[in-house]
Amino acid sequence: MLNWHEEAKKQWDDFAEKWSENARDMWENGSRKSILPFFTEALKEGAKVCDLGCGDGYATMKLAQMGFDAIGVDLSEEMIESAKQKLHDSQSVQFIQADLSNLPFSDGEYDAIMAINSIEWTENPLHTLHEIKRIVKPNGVACFGILGPTAGPRQAHSYKRLYGENVIMNSMQAWEFERLALENGWELLKDQGVEKKEAKLSKLSHLPKELQQAVSFMWLFLLRKKA
């Protein structure tokens, strides 16, 4: 039987060095460059923010530089170690190794969370969504990024389920995540796509949202926890 937690931890530990090499470019110039502007528009000055699935902590440190009280969480010990090594002495950012489905925080501890391409890697996304909701204050916000159907990581990690092999990625669609969230205590504030190079979303705005999602690299959701 697959131990999802241990296998996910192992795979991300193994990938930590490669991820760290590319993280800065992803957040500054690549597929993640629009995420922080999209997210932080909804945050009050000094908001307490938890970055769930923080990887090497690049975005967590960017949030701290923007004046937010930021903490990063990742399942991978190697990712967390990489994040700590990048910290400057003047930065008061904390990084914690933990499972998103069992977070070591109090109820309502955070004003906001960010979870980019991370809930898909949990064994039970609904349970994880409830756990995330638990640590967010009433009327607090959450930014989720869900990979598009043809995104490379989805192709690399979920396809072999069709051969009956155990995989550690829940290959949900953006519309499925939105429905799951809206049925379980969240309301949608706004959403937008992250385009693939081959599909300019600005030229596809006349299409229904589901079709835009089908050709996107990632879809971003900003949700508010219902009081």
LUMMARVO-302360 format. One record per residue (C-alpha): residue number from 1; residue in three letters; x, y, z. Coordinates in steps of 0.2 Angstrom, whole numbers, plus 5000, padded with zeros to 4 digits. Layout:
// residues N
PT;num;residuo;X;Y;Z
PT;NUM;ALA;X;Y;Z
...
***
This chain:
// residues 227
PT;num;residuo;X;Y;Z
PT;1;MET;5000;5000;5000
PT;2;LEU;5006;5017;4996
PT;3;ASN;5010;5029;5010
PT;4;TRP;5005;5045;5002
PT;5;HIS;5013;5056;5015
PT;6;GLU;5030;5047;5015
PT;7;GLU;5031;5046;4996
PT;8;ALA;5026;5064;4993
PT;9;LYS;5039;5069;5006
PT;10;LYS;5052;5059;4997
PT;11;GLN;5048;5065;4980
PT;12;TRP;5049;5083;4985
PT;13;ASP;5065;5081;4995
PT;14;ASP;5073;5074;4979
PT;15;PHE;5066;5088;4969
PT;16;ALA;5071;5102;4981
PT;17;GLU;5088;5107;4973
PT;18;LYS;5081;5108;4956
PT;19;TRP;5066;5118;4962
PT;20;SER;5077;5130;4971
PT;21;GLU;5087;5133;4955
PT;22;ASN;5071;5139;4946
PT;23;ALA;5061;5147;4960
PT;24;ARG;5067;5165;4958
PT;25;ASP;5064;5165;4939
PT;26;MET;5046;5157;4941
PT;27;TRP;5041;5171;4954
PT;28;GLU;5049;5185;4945
PT;29;ASN;5047;5182;4927
PT;30;GLY;5038;5165;4924
PT;31;SER;5022;5156;4928
PT;32;ARG;5021;5163;4946
PT;33;LYS;5024;5182;4943
PT;34;SER;5006;5187;4943
PT;35;ILE;5002;5178;4959
PT;36;LEU;5008;5190;4973
PT;37;PRO;5000;5205;4965
PT;38;PHE;4984;5195;4963
PT;39;PHE;4984;5190;4981
PT;40;THR;4991;5205;4991
PT;41;GLU;4978;5217;4984
PT;42;ALA;4966;5209;4996
PT;43;LEU;4978;5210;5011
PT;44;LYS;4978;5223;5025
PT;45;GLU;4995;5230;5030
PT;46;GLY;5004;5219;5042
PT;47;ALA;4992;5204;5039
PT;48;LYS;4998;5187;5046
PT;49;VAL;5000;5176;5031
PT;50;CYS;5004;5157;5029
PT;51;ASP;5012;5151;5013
PT;52;LEU;5007;5132;5012
PT;53;GLY;5018;5122;5001
PT;54;CYS;5031;5136;5001
PT;55;GLY;5045;5126;4993
PT;56;ASP;5062;5135;4995
PT;57;GLY;5053;5150;5003
PT;58;TYR;5055;5163;4989
PT;59;ALA;5038;5169;4989
PT;60;THR;5037;5168;5008
PT;61;MET;5051;5180;5009
PT;62;LYS;5044;5191;4996
PT;63;LEU;5028;5193;5007
PT;64;ALA;5039;5197;5022
PT;65;GLN;5048;5211;5012
PT;66;MET;5031;5218;5007
PT;67;GLY;5027;5220;5025
PT;68;PHE;5017;5205;5029
PT;69;ASP;5020;5194;5044
PT;70;ALA;5024;5178;5034
PT;71;ILE;5027;5160;5038
PT;72;GLY;5031;5146;5026
PT;73;VAL;5026;5128;5028
PT;74;ASP;5031;5113;5017
PT;75;LEU;5031;5094;5018
PT;76;SER;5048;5092;5012
PT;77;GLU;5062;5094;5025
PT;78;GLU;5075;5098;5011
PT;79;MET;5064;5112;5004
PT;80;ILE;5063;5119;5022
PT;81;GLU;5081;5118;5024
PT;82;SER;5084;5127;5008
PT;83;ALA;5072;5141;5013
PT;84;LYS;5081;5143;5030
PT;85;GLN;5098;5144;5021
PT;86;LYS;5092;5158;5010
PT;87;LEU;5086;5169;5025
PT;88;HIS;5096;5184;5029
PT;89;ASP;5100;5189;5047
PT;90;SER;5088;5204;5046
PT;91;GLN;5073;5193;5040
PT;92;SER;5061;5187;5053
PT;93;VAL;5053;5174;5043
PT;94;GLN;5049;5157;5050
PT;95;PHE;5049;5140;5040
PT;96;ILE;5041;5124;5047
PT;97;GLN;5041;5107;5040
PT;98;ALA;5023;5100;5041
PT;99;ASP;5009;5091;5032
PT;100;LEU;4995;5102;5025
PT;101;SER;4982;5090;5031
PT;102;ASN;4988;5091;5049
PT;103;LEU;4994;5109;5052
PT;104;PRO;5002;5114;5069
PT;105;PHE;4992;5130;5071
PT;106;SER;4978;5136;5081
PT;107;ASP;4960;5139;5075
PT;108;GLY;4959;5156;5066
PT;109;GLU;4977;5160;5068
PT;110;TYR;4980;5168;5051
PT;111;ASP;4972;5182;5041
PT;112;ALA;4976;5174;5025
PT;113;ILE;4984;5159;5017
PT;114;MET;4992;5155;5000
PT;115;ALA;4993;5138;4993
PT;116;ILE;5000;5137;4975
PT;117;ASN;5000;5120;4967
PT;118;SER;5000;5112;4984
PT;119;ILE;4982;5105;4988
PT;120;GLU;4983;5094;4973
PT;121;TRP;4997;5085;4981
PT;122;THR;4987;5080;4997
PT;123;GLU;4979;5063;4998
PT;124;ASN;4962;5070;5003
PT;125;PRO;4960;5088;4996
PT;126;LEU;4943;5090;5005
PT;127;HIS;4950;5086;5022
PT;128;THR;4965;5098;5018
PT;129;LEU;4953;5112;5013
PT;130;HIS;4944;5110;5029
PT;131;GLU;4961;5110;5038
PT;132;ILE;4966;5126;5029
PT;133;LYS;4949;5134;5033
PT;134;ARG;4952;5130;5051
PT;135;ILE;4967;5140;5053
PT;136;VAL;4960;5156;5044
PT;137;LYS;4950;5169;5053
PT;138;PRO;4932;5172;5049
PT;139;ASN;4931;5183;5034
PT;140;GLY;4950;5179;5031
PT;141;VAL;4956;5175;5013
PT;142;ALA;4965;5162;5004
PT;143;CYS;4974;5161;4987
PT;144;PHE;4974;5145;4978
PT;145;GLY;4983;5140;4962
PT;146;ILE;4976;5125;4953
PT;147;LEU;4986;5118;4938
PT;148;GLY;4978;5118;4921
PT;149;PRO;4974;5101;4912
PT;150;THR;4989;5101;4901
PT;151;ALA;5002;5108;4913
PT;152;GLY;5018;5099;4913
PT;153;PRO;5018;5093;4932
PT;154;ARG;5001;5086;4930
PT;155;GLN;5006;5076;4914
PT;156;ALA;5022;5070;4923
PT;157;HIS;5014;5064;4939
PT;158;SER;4996;5059;4937
PT;159;TYR;4995;5050;4920
PT;160;LYS;5002;5033;4927
PT;161;ARG;4986;5031;4937
PT;162;LEU;4978;5025;4921
PT;163;TYR;4990;5010;4922
PT;164;GLY;4984;5007;4940
PT;165;GLU;5000;5013;4947
PT;166;ASN;4999;5023;4964
PT;167;VAL;5002;5041;4961
PT;168;ILE;5003;5056;4973
PT;169;MET;4994;5069;4964
PT;170;ASN;4975;5072;4964
PT;171;SER;4972;5078;4947
PT;172;MET;4958;5090;4950
PT;173;GLN;4951;5103;4937
PT;174;ALA;4950;5121;4941
PT;175;TRP;4931;5120;4940
PT;176;GLU;4931;5105;4952
PT;177;PHE;4941;5114;4965
PT;178;GLU;4930;5130;4964
PT;179;ARG;4914;5119;4967
PT;180;LEU;4922;5110;4981
PT;181;ALA;4927;5126;4989
PT;182;LEU;4910;5135;4987
PT;183;GLU;4901;5120;4994
PT;184;ASN;4912;5120;5010
PT;185;GLY;4913;5137;5018
PT;186;TRP;4921;5148;5005
PT;187;GLU;4915;5162;4994
PT;188;LEU;4924;5167;4978
PT;189;LEU;4931;5185;4978
PT;190;LYS;4940;5184;4961
PT;191;ASP;4949;5173;4949
PT;192;GLN;4960;5174;4934
PT;193;GLY;4971;5163;4923
PT;194;VAL;4989;5160;4921
PT;195;GLU;4992;5158;4903
PT;196;LYS;5002;5145;4893
PT;197;LYS;5014;5153;4880
PT;198;GLU;5003;5145;4867
PT;199;ALA;4987;5152;4873
PT;200;LYS;4985;5171;4876
PT;201;LEU;4970;5172;4888
PT;202;SER;4968;5191;4883
PT;203;LYS;4963;5185;4866
PT;204;LEU;4951;5172;4873
PT;205;SER;4941;5183;4885
PT;206;HIS;4925;5180;4874
PT;207;LEU;4926;5161;4879
PT;208;PRO;4917;5154;4894
PT;209;LYS;4928;5153;4909
PT;210;GLU;4928;5134;4909
PT;211;LEU;4936;5134;4891
PT;212;GLN;4949;5147;4897
PT;213;GLN;4953;5136;4911
PT;214;ALA;4955;5122;4899
PT;215;VAL;4970;5131;4890
PT;216;SER;4978;5139;4905
PT;217;PHE;4993;5134;4914
PT;218;MET;4986;5138;4931
PT;219;TRP;4970;5145;4937
PT;220;LEU;4971;5157;4953
PT;221;PHE;4957;5159;4965
PT;222;LEU;4955;5172;4979
PT;223;LEU;4942;5165;4992
PT;224;ARG;4935;5172;5008
PT;225;LYS;4931;5161;5023
PT;226;LYS;4912;5163;5027
PT;227;ALA;4910;5170;5045
***
